[in-house]
Amino acid sequence: MSVGERWARLLLVDPDERVRGLAQVQIRRTLLGRSVLYAPHGPLWERGSDGQAAQLDALLAGLADLARAEHGIVVKLDPRGEGDGAAAAAELRRRGLRPVMDYLQAPTTRVVELLDGGEQLMAGWKKEARNAVRRAEREGIATAVHRTPDEGALAGFHGLLRQTAGRGHFRVRPAAFLQRLAAELSASGDWWLVLAEWQGEIVAGAVAPQVGDRAYYLYAGSLRGEGAGRRWAGYAVMGRLMRELAAAGVRTLDLWGVREPGDLTVEASWAGHSMFKLRFGGEPLRQPHMLDLVVDPTWDRLRRARERALGAFSRR
C-alpha cells in the first residue's frame, strides 16, 4: 500500500496456524546507515487472554530481531485501544519500554456512533452542524460518493488536499499514494471518498477508509473564499459520509484527531479543524503515549542528543 516507503509485517502464529498477534512496521533510514522502526497502532495481541503475556513477549522479541537485522536504533510502538489501551501501554512499560511524550498518531480523538444515519445521529450533533448541513442542501451543494479508484475524483480530491495543506502548513502524501490506497481498499469494499461540488467546482472532500465496522476520517480538504459553497461544503461532505456509512452497516466513525477545549497537551494548531469536528459530537478518546523499544542504547543516545540539538536550533 505504501509508495516510496519500506514496511515489514510480523505475524505471531500458534501451532494450529492461528494468528495470535501482529505488528506492521515502517522502516525509516536515518544517519550512517542506521534506521528507526515504527509500528503505528501496534503491536496487536490477544489482550485479556490467558496467553497474552507470552504473546507480547514473543512479539517484542520478534520486533527486536527485525530491528537488529535492519541496523535499527529503536522501535517506536504506538498501542491503540479503547478501554484497555492504557493497560496495554502499562504492560509495555513493565517490560522496560520507555514512554515518549511526542506522538506520531493523533493522541486524542472522538468516535461518533452512526446509529440510524438520520435523525438519531443528527440529534447528537451541535445545532451549528445541523443547520450547516441543511443550509448546504438549500444552497445546491451536490455530494457524490466514490467507492472505486476513479482517477478524476482522486485528482480533484488531491488538489483540495494540496490547497488545504498550503493553508495549514502540513505535508501531503503524493497522488500516487492515494491512487494505490484507493485501488487496494476498494477491492475489499473499504474505500470511501465523498466530494462536494458547487457551481461546477469541487469545493470539499474527505477520505474515510473502513476497517471492520469502523471508518476513519483520515484525509479532508476544502477550498476557501467567497460563496456559500465554500462555506458549507465541508458540512455537506460530513453529513453525506455519515449517512452512507450507516446505511452500509458501519457502526462508528473515528474523527481522527480532535483537540478538546482547554487541552494543553495537544498542539494549538489543531484548534481550527477541531472546532468543525466537535460540532458532530462523539465520545472523546485519549490514546496512550508512544513507547520506545531501544535496540541500540549507544546510537539511541546519539539520536536523542541530535534531536534535542535540532529542536534548540529551530527555536532560535
C-alpha positions in Angstrom: 0.0 0.0 0.0 2.9 2.3 0.5 4.6 4.4 -2.2 8.3 5.1 -1.6 8.3 3.5 1.8 9.6 0.3 3.3 7.4 -1.9 5.5 7.7 -5.3 7.3 4.9 -7.3 8.8 5.3 -9.7 11.8 2.8 -12.3 12.5 2.6 -14.4 15.7 1.2 -17.8 14.8 0.4 -20.7 17.1 1.0 -24.4 16.2 -2.5 -24.6 14.8 -1.6 -21.7 12.4 -3.9 -19.3 14.1 -2.7 -15.7 14.2 -2.3 -14.5 17.8 -0.6 -11.2 17.3 0.9 -8.9 14.6 2.8 -5.7 14.0 3.2 -3.8 10.8 6.4 -1.8 10.9 7.7 1.1 8.9 11.5 1.2 8.4 12.9 4.7 8.0 16.6 5.2 7.2 18.5 7.7 9.3 22.1 8.6 9.8 25.1 6.5 8.7 23.0 3.5 7.5 21.0 3.2 10.7 17.2 3.0 10.9 14.3 3.9 13.1 11.3 1.5 13.1 7.8 2.5 13.8 4.7 0.3 14.4 1.6 2.5 14.0 -1.3 1.3 16.1 0.6 -1.6 17.2 1.6 -4.2 18.2 -1.7 -6.1 18.4 -2.1 -9.3 20.5 -4.9 -11.1 22.3 -5.2 -8.7 25.3 -7.0 -10.3 28.2 -6.4 -13.9 27.1 -4.6 -16.5 29.2 -1.6 -16.3 26.8 -1.4 -12.6 26.5 2.0 -12.2 28.4 3.7 -14.9 26.3 2.3 -13.4 23.1 3.5 -9.9 23.9 7.0 -11.2 24.9 7.2 -13.1 21.6 6.2 -10.0 19.6 8.7 -7.8 21.3 11.4 -10.4 20.7 10.5 -10.5 17.0 10.5 -6.7 16.7 14.0 -6.5 18.3 15.3 -9.2 15.9 13.8 -7.3 12.9 15.4 -4.1 14.2 18.8 -5.6 14.6 18.6 -7.1 11.0 17.8 -3.6 9.8 20.6 -1.9 11.7 17.8 -0.3 13.8 18.3 2.0 16.8 14.8 1.9 18.2 11.4 0.5 17.5 8.6 3.1 18.2 5.4 1.4 19.4 2.0 3.1 19.3 -0.5 0.8 21.0 -4.1 1.8 20.4 -7.4 0.7 22.0 -10.4 1.8 23.9 -10.7 0.7 27.5 -7.5 -1.4 27.5 -5.2 0.9 25.7 -3.7 2.3 28.9 -3.4 -1.2 30.2 -1.5 -2.3 27.1 0.9 0.6 27.5 1.4 -0.3 31.1 2.3 -3.9 30.1 4.9 -2.5 27.7 6.3 -0.2 30.4 6.7 -3.1 32.8 8.9 -4.7 30.2 11.3 -1.8 30.2 10.0 0.2 27.2 10.4 4.0 27.6 7.3 6.3 27.3 7.8 9.1 24.8 5.8 12.3 25.2 5.8 13.1 21.5 3.4 11.4 19.2 3.1 10.4 15.5 -0.6 9.5 15.6 -3.4 11.6 17.0 -3.3 11.3 20.8 -6.9 12.4 21.2 -9.9 11.9 19.0 -13.7 11.4 19.1 -15.6 8.4 18.0 -19.2 9.0 16.6 -21.9 6.3 16.9 -23.6 6.4 13.5 -26.8 4.9 14.8 -29.5 5.2 12.1 -27.6 7.7 10.0 -30.6 10.1 10.2 -32.5 11.8 13.0 -30.9 9.8 15.8 -27.5 10.6 14.5 -28.2 14.3 14.0 -29.6 14.6 17.5 -26.1 14.2 18.8 -24.7 17.0 16.6 -24.5 20.6 17.8 -27.1 22.9 16.3 -24.4 24.6 14.2 -23.7 21.3 12.4 -27.4 20.5 11.8 -28.0 24.0 10.4 -25.0 23.9 8.2 -25.9 20.6 6.6 -29.4 21.8 5.9 -28.0 25.1 4.5 -25.7 23.2 2.2 -28.7 21.4 0.7 -30.6 24.7 0.2 -27.5 26.3 -1.5 -27.5 23.5 -4.1 -24.2 21.8 -2.9 -24.1 18.4 -4.5 -22.3 15.5 -3.0 -21.0 12.2 -4.6 -19.7 9.0 -3.0 -16.8 7.2 -4.8 -16.2 3.6 -3.8 -13.8 2.8 -6.6 -10.4 4.4 -7.6 -11.9 6.9 -10.0 -8.9 8.9 -11.4 -10.8 12.1 -11.9 -12.3 12.0 -8.4 -8.9 11.3 -6.9 -7.2 14.1 -8.8 -9.8 16.5 -7.7 -9.5 15.5 -4.1 -5.7 15.6 -4.2 -5.9 19.2 -5.5 -8.1 20.1 -2.5 -5.7 18.4 -0.1 -2.7 20.4 -1.5 -4.6 23.7 -1.1 -5.6 22.8 2.5 -2.0 21.8 3.3 -0.8 25.1 2.0 -3.0 26.9 4.5 -2.3 24.5 7.4 1.4 24.1 6.7 1.4 20.3 6.7 2.8 17.7 4.3 0.6 15.9 1.8 1.0 12.3 0.5 1.7 12.1 -3.2 -1.2 11.5 -5.6 0.3 8.0 -6.4 -0.2 7.1 -2.7 -3.9 7.9 -2.8 -4.3 6.1 -6.0 -2.8 2.9 -4.6 -4.7 3.2 -1.4 -8.0 3.6 -3.3 -7.2 0.6 -5.5 -6.3 -1.7 -2.6 -9.1 -0.7 -0.3 -11.8 -0.6 -3.0 -11.0 -4.3 -3.8 -12.3 -5.2 -0.3 -15.1 -2.6 -0.3 -13.4 -0.4 2.3 -12.7 2.7 0.3 -14.9 5.8 0.9 -14.3 9.2 -0.8 -17.0 11.9 -0.7 -16.7 15.0 -2.8 -18.9 18.1 -2.8 -19.5 20.3 -5.9 -20.9 23.8 -6.1 -21.5 25.6 -9.4 -19.4 23.0 -11.3 -16.4 23.2 -9.0 -15.1 20.6 -6.5 -15.0 22.5 -3.2 -14.7 19.9 -0.4 -13.9 16.3 0.1 -13.0 13.6 2.6 -11.5 10.1 2.6 -12.7 7.8 5.3 -11.4 4.2 4.9 -13.3 1.4 6.6 -11.8 -1.2 8.9 -14.4 -3.7 10.1 -17.4 -1.8 11.4 -15.5 1.5 12.0 -14.4 4.1 9.5 -11.7 6.7 9.9 -11.9 10.4 8.8 -8.4 10.2 7.5 -7.9 13.0 4.9 -10.0 16.0 4.2 -9.7 19.2 2.1 -11.7 22.2 1.1 -11.4 25.5 -0.8 -11.6 28.8 0.9 -13.0 32.0 -0.4 -16.3 33.7 -1.1 -19.6 31.9 -1.7 -21.9 29.6 0.1 -20.5 26.5 -1.5 -17.1 27.1 0.0 -18.5 27.9 3.4 -20.9 25.0 3.9 -19.5 22.2 1.6 -17.4 20.6 4.4 -20.6 20.0 6.4 -22.3 18.6 3.3 -19.5 16.1 2.9 -19.5 15.0 6.6 -23.3 14.6 6.6 -23.3 12.5 3.4 -20.4 10.5 4.6 -22.0 9.6 7.9 -25.4 8.7 6.3 -23.8 6.5 3.7 -21.5 4.7 6.2 -24.5 4.0 8.5 -26.5 2.6 5.5 -23.6 0.3 4.7 -23.6 -1.1 8.3 -20.6 0.8 9.6 -21.2 1.5 13.3 -18.7 4.2 14.2 -16.6 7.0 12.6 -13.3 8.0 14.2 -12.8 11.7 13.6 -9.1 11.1 13.7 -7.6 13.8 15.7 -9.5 16.3 17.9 -8.2 18.8 20.3 -10.7 19.0 23.2 -11.3 22.6 24.5 -8.7 23.5 27.1 -6.5 20.5 26.4 -3.0 22.0 26.5 -1.4 18.6 25.8 -2.4 18.8 22.1 -0.8 21.4 19.8 -2.8 24.6 19.5 -2.8 24.4 15.7 -5.4 21.7 15.8 -8.0 24.1 17.2 -9.3 25.2 13.8 -10.2 21.8 12.4 -11.2 20.5 15.8 -13.9 23.2 16.1 -15.5 21.7 12.9 -15.3 18.1 14.1 -16.5 18.8 17.6 -19.8 20.0 16.2 -20.6 16.4 15.1 -20.5 15.1 18.7 -18.9 11.7 19.6 -17.2 10.3 22.6 -13.7 11.6 23.5 -10.9 9.0 23.3 -7.4 9.5 24.5 -4.7 7.1 23.2 -1.7 6.0 25.2 1.7 7.7 24.6 4.2 6.0 22.3 6.8 3.8 23.8 10.4 3.1 22.6 11.8 -0.3 22.4 15.5 0.6 22.4 17.7 -1.9 20.5 21.0 0.0 20.4 21.4 2.2 23.5 24.6 4.0 22.3 23.1 5.0 18.9 19.8 5.9 20.7 21.6 8.4 23.0 23.3 9.9 19.9 19.9 10.1 18.1 18.2 11.8 21.0 21.1 14.3 21.5 20.8 15.2 17.8 17.0 15.7 18.1 17.5 18.0 21.1 20.1 20.0 19.3 18.0 20.4 16.2 15.0 21.4 18.4 17.0 24.0 20.2 18.3 25.4 16.9 14.8 25.6 15.4 13.6 27.6 18.4 16.2 30.3 18.0 
